[in-house]
Amino acid sequence: MSDLILASGGMPEDMRRRFEKEVGGEYDILYLPPDPALPAPVAPHPDMIAFALGDSVVMPAEYLDRYPGIAVRIKEKTGIEPIRSQAARGPRYPDDIALNCAAAGDVLFCHYSHAAPEIKEIARRRGLRLVGVRQGYAACSCLTGDGFFITADPSLAAAADAEGLDPLVIKESHISLPGYGTGFIGGASGAVGKRVFFFGDLFSHPDGEAIAKRISDAGFEFVCLSGGPLLDSGGLKTV
């Protein structure tokens, strides 16, 4: 058994090489193939395909049927059998948001009516409070870790503030997502252990200094995987 990171199969090659160099020997990496049920630009994104919390990982049943080797690899490396979600799945909102939920502290943020029932059940079993937000792409829209909550989304920021999470609210945009007007901070980064990896140069964002300080103050290091602009690559999931 070992820790496994789920990453986008569409991660640019330069970032992939740097990421593998940084985590090699500590973690195995599973690069996710595209989900044909999703729009092409986000089809391989972990935050659209998987939800991971503790010893549970939820993925779409149809996706696991299409790629049976994924469940085999996850179980081989972690001992965890992925939970097969039967939630609605499709290329248009809200059929693409069922797994896009964000856990922070003892709270799960989600678009309650469209969040996968399997995720809500896991949250209840673990004693997490379910907090409904208007932002359906909750996981995409925030970067969370022990001691920080960072987002540009007003509804998530308000909900996090109400839960005492002291959110850092950053400027919108300044994150690339080909095919869309802008990407999101949660998709452009991912926390692994006590490090936060950024898909691009954190300081290309106008709030880069503030983000770096909030992360450092929480006892985390940060790693920029390239010198270019931040790219929304679907974040990272540690199983």
Beta strands, then each sheet from edge to edge (+ up, - down):
strand 1: 4-8
strand 2: 28-32
strand 3: 51-53
strand 4: 56-60
strand 5: 83-85
strand 6: 102-104
strand 7: 107-110
strand 8: 129-132
strand 9: 142-145
strand 10: 148-151
strand 11: 168-169
strand 12: 189-192
strand 13: 195-198
strand 14: 221-224
strand 15: 237-238
sheet 1: 2+ 1+ 15-
sheet 2: 3+ 4- 5-
sheet 3: 6+ 7- 8-
sheet 4: 9+ 10- 11-
sheet 5: 12+ 13- 14-
end
